[in-house]
C-alpha cells in the first residue's frame, strides 16, 4: 500500500451498492449525468475508489471537484 498526500479539495462522494463491479456504473453516470448537470467540474487530482468491508455491501467513489466558473 502507498500513502499519498493531496492538497485540500472539495470531494463529491458517490455510493455504489453491491460489489466493486458496481463502481463502473457510477463512473458512467458521473460523466454522462452528474458532471453536465451539476454546478461543479472535475478538479485536476486523482479520484479515489474506496473499497469498504464486504459486509457493508457497498463501495464509494470520491471525486475531487471545483465550483464551475460562470463566463461573463
Secondary structure, 3 states (H helix, E strand, C coil): CCCCCCCCCEEEEEEEECCHHHHHHHHHHHHHHHHHHCCEEECCCCCEEEECCHHHCEEEEEEEEEECCCCC
